[in-house]
Each structure stands twice: as C-alpha cells, then as structure tokens.
Amino acid sequence: MLARPGLPSFDYMRAGTPDEVIRLLAEHGEAARLLMGGTDLFVRMRDGFIRPKIVVDVKHLPGMRDIVYDEKAGLTVGAAATMNEIARHPDVVAHYPLLAEAANSVASYQLRTRATIGGNLCNGSPAADTAPATLVLDGRLSLYGAHGEREVPAGEYFLGPGQTTMQAGEFMTAIRFPVPPASSAGRYLKLGRNKVGDLSIVGVAVFGFPDGMTPSGYRFRIGLASVAPVPLRALGAEEVLAANPPGEETFAAAAERAMEAASPIDDVRASAAYRKAMVRNLALRGLGEVWGQLYSA
C-alpha cells in the first residue's frame, strides 16, 4: 500500500507587524515562506517542491484583509483578501465589476474562500486570473521591505514565469486601483478544460470607456493571461481601437492584433495554435460585450 503524501514538519509563526515579517525573512532566508491563503503553498509543500522550516502567517497584519473604496482615492484591496471576499464586496461589484468577475473565476467556490489576490499575483504565474484585470484597471502593487513600502505598476511587475519585481525580503501588502473612468465597462472571459475550477487555457480582460481625446471617442484596454511568459496588455490592439470607430470591422482587426500579441507554448492543456485562435475569439467576444454595455449606457 502506498503511503499518502503529507506536509513536511515546519514551525508556524503569526507575524504581528510588517517589520517582524521582514526580520523573520532576513533571519531565515529561503527556509522561510509566507502564508496568506496557503492554496498554493501547502500543495507545493505536500508535493515536495519546497520544504520551508518556518511558515510566517501574514494575513492577520493590519490592513491585509481590508477592502476599502474611496470615491477620490479609489480601491485598496489587502493582499490577503480572499477571492470570495473580493467577488462579493459591494464596492467592488458596484465600481470594479471586472475585478469581481476575475476573482470569481478562480478555481472553485471552496478554494476561493482561502485563495487570496496577493497569492494569485505573488506567484508570477502567466495564468493568474486576476492579473489581466489588474493590468487593465491600472492596478499598483504595494510591496513592503526593509526600506519601507514601494508601489509597482502592474505593467512592470511581471518579469517571467514565476518571476516578478518583488525582491528578496519583500512581501505584498495591498493592490491599489484608481477610480475607474466614468461610464466604463469590462468583461473577463476565461477558457479552461472544465467550466469551473481549472487553470485558464486563455484569459482575456476587456475594459472600455469614453475618451474624447482619441479619434474613436473611446479607449479600450485588453489584458491577456496564459498566452505568454507573463500576463500582458495587447497594446497593438488597443491602438487600433483608439484610432478607429467602434464596430465589427474595428473589433475584428483589434482581435487579430491581440492574437498577434500572444506567444503561447504547446503544453498538456492546449496547443499554441489553439491558444492564439482563442485569444482572437475571446477578444472579439469581449469587445462586443463591452461595447454593448457602453453603447446602451
């Protein structure tokens, strides 16, 4: 009979202040891991990929689970806020429905009660469902380290698969979003092997709003996940949308440009060719649905 895998032994520490976290990380280095939701950490420990000697719980630090909206400053989401908390928060639903939709697409309901937005972004996964929404909503990631807090724009945060601008000894405390433009609309469309609970094969976030400074009178942003080494904006597609009147022809051209921005790989979940085609299809669908909301507003 095969033995069932289990967690290796470790020491648990519940940090009381951000500086205590920094001290513990400095003392223990790679032997320390941070705990927010644990949905990824404990799986990796169980499967033997990492064997930390100390796990530092940071979710109880002040502000780490807060979700606060201010009509002038925008939205601040603590890094340890869970996906279900984000998806159901009245201010997020009212003012940032795209973020609520992205959070609600992560895994299953049960996992969303534990999974956190900080964990989703800290891992630097190209498939992170909240990453495209964070990109198109101009999110800024707050990182705390030995020299205090710094903010990094989401577009500068992701460096490669599993790689971010977060430095050794830093941890994420919050994600901040500016007030959305008036009359904005958004959609997050995800394709997985299953209807729910699966990693995305392709993820596309579309965000649009009126903008009198563009020839089209509108501005659209498109964020992509699972189709490149990092989550990214389809900037070429956005240029097409800013320069041409909204409509089927413009949307089709922009969807093609979004597909060209993707550089996926073949893996066990989908081929690169399929992923690229689905970027085009989901971008086209997302643009049509967002335009429908904008046009009817």
N, C-alpha and C positions, 0 to 999 in steps of 0.2 A: 504494500500500500504506500502510495506516495505521500510524503509529508506536505501539508498545506503551507504555502509561503506565509510569512508573518513579518511584522515590523521588527527591525533590529532594536536593541535597547538604546535609550538615549535619555539625557537629562532635559527636563522641561523647565523653562524659565518664563514667568509672566512679567514682561517689562512694565515699569511704572512711568518712565519718562523717555522721550526720544534720545536724550543723552545716554541713558542706561543702555539702550539698544546699540548705540554707536560704540560704547565701551565694550560690550559683550562681543560685538563683531570684530573689534580691534584685538581683543584678547584671544579669541578662538579661531579667527580667520576662516578657512574653508571647512573647519569642523563644526561651524555654526550655520544654521538655516533659520529663516524667518517663517513664522506661521501666521497666516491670515485666515483662509478658509480651509486649507490643507487638502483640497481635492486633487491637486497635482503632486504636492509634496509627499503625502503619505503613499500614493501609488508608486512614485519613484523610489521611495524607501523600501516599500514592500517588494518591489521587483529587483532590488539590489543595485540600482544605478547610483544611488548616493547612500552614505552611511554617516550622517551627522552625529556628533557626540552630544550636541546641545541644540535644542529647538527653542527659539525665542518667540513667544507669543506677543504680537504687536497689535492685535485687533482691539485691545482694551485701552490703548493710548487715547488721550483726549482728541476728539475730532475724527478718529479713524473710521467711525461708522456713521458719521453725520452726513446728512443730505440737506443742504441749505440753499435756498434760492432768494436772490435779491434782485428787484426789478432794475437796478442800476449796475450792480456788480456781476450779475449772472449766477451761475450754478456752481457750487462747490460740492463735490462728492468725495467723501472719505474713501481712502484706498481699500478699506476693509468692509465697505458697504457691499452687501450681497446682491446678486443679480435679481433675486425676487424683490428685495427692498427697492432697488432702482426701478424695476419694471412697474411697480405698483405705487410708487411715490406720487402723490397728486401733482406736485410741482413739475416733476419730470414728465409725467403724462401730458400735462397741460402745455408746457413750454418747450419740451425736448422729446416729443414722441418718437423721433428716430432713435434716440438713445434707449428709450424704454423698449422699443421693438427689438433692438440689437441685444439688449440684456436678456430679454425674454426668449431669444433664440438659442441661448447657450444650454447645451446638454438637456437634462430632464428637470422637471419641477423639483424633485428631491435634491438633486445636485445643486440647483440654483439657490436652495436655502443655505448652502455653505459656500459655494463658489463666489469669489469676490472680483470686483472690477480691477483692483490692484493686481491680484494674482493673474488675471487674464492678460494684463498688459505687461507685467514684470517679466513674464517668461520670454517675451520677444518672439512669440510664435507667429509665423506668417498667417496662420489660420485663426487668430484671435478674433472672435465675433464682434467685440466692442471696439476693435481698432479702426475699422473703416468709418464708423460713426464718430469716433473721437477725432479722426483726421478731418472729416468734412465739417464738423462743428467747431473747428479751430480750438480743440482742447489743448490745455497746457498741463504737463505732469510735474507735480511738486515732489522734489527729491530732497531728503534730509541727510546730511552727513556731518563730518567733523567740523566743517567750516560753515555750518548753518544750512539754511534752505535755499534751493535754487529751483527755477522753473524752466522746463524744456518744452518747446512747441512739439506737438505730436509728430509733425512732419520731420523733425530732426532726431526723434527718439530711437527709432528702429534702425539698426545698422546691418543686420543679417539674421539668419535663422538662429534664434536663441541669443542674439547679441543686441544690446541696447547701449545707450549712452550712460546708463547708471554705472557709477564707479564702485569699486570695492569699498565696503564700509558705508554705503548709502542705502536708504530704503525709501519707498514711495509712501507719501503721506496723503495725497489727495490728487484729484483731477479737477481742473477748473475750466469752465466753459463760459464764454462771453454771452451776453444777451443775444438771442437769435435775431436776425433782421425781421422787420415787420412782414407779416403775410407769408412767412416761409412755410415750406412743406418738405417732408422727407419720407423715404422708404428704405428698409433694409431687407434685401432678398438673399436668401441662403439656399444653396443646393447641397444636400447631403445624400448619402446612400439610403438613409432612413428619413421618414418625415420629421421625426424629432429625435433628439438625444445623440446625434452624430456630429463629428467634426465636419466643418464645411469643406466641400469639394471646391466650391466657389462661393464667395460672399461679395455682394455689391451694395454699397450705400449710395443713395442719390439724394441730394439736398439742393433745393432751389428756392429763389426768392426774387422779387422785382428789384431791378437796379437800373436807374436811369442813366448811369454812366457808361453802360455797354450799348453797342449798336442794336442788340436784340431787345433791350429793355429788361433783360433778366440775366441772372447769373446762376449757373448750376455747378455743383461740386460732385465728383464721383470718387468714391473710395473703394479699393479692391482688397480682398483677402484671399489667401490660399492659391494665388496665381503668380507669385514672385517670391524672391528670397525674403521680402519684407512686405507688410501692408503698405499700400501706396495710393496716392492720388493719380487719377488719369488726367494729367494736365492738358494733353493734346486734345482730348475730348472736351474738356472744359472750354478751351479756346474756340472750338467750333461752335459750341452752344452760345458763347458770348457774342460771337460775330454774326450769327445768322438767326433769322426769325424762328421762333419755336414752331415745330410741326413735324410731320412724319419724315420728311426728307432730311431735315437737320438732325433729328433724333437718330435716324439710321446711320448718318455719317458719323455722328459722335459715338455711337455704339461700336462702329468699326474702329475708330481711333482708340476707344477703351480696350478693345480686343488687342490692338497692336501694342498697348502699354503692358500687357500681361506677358510674363516669361515663365510659364509654369514648367513643371517636370512631370515625367511619367512616374507614377507610383502605383501601389496596390489598390488605391481607391479610384483612380481615374487617369486617363492618358492626358498628355499635354494638349493634344489637338482638341480633345473634348472640353477641357477646361477653357481653352481660348474661345471656342464656339459658345460656351455657356456664359462667358463674360459678355459677349456681344448680345446674346439673347436676354440676359437679366438686366443689362444696362438699358436696352431698348424698352423692356417692360417697365423698369423703374422710372425712366424718363417720362413715359406715357402716363404712368400713375401719378407722379409728382405734378406733371403739367395739368392733369385733370383737376388736382386739388387747387393749384394756383389759378387756373382759368375760372373755376367756379367760385373762388373766394370773393 
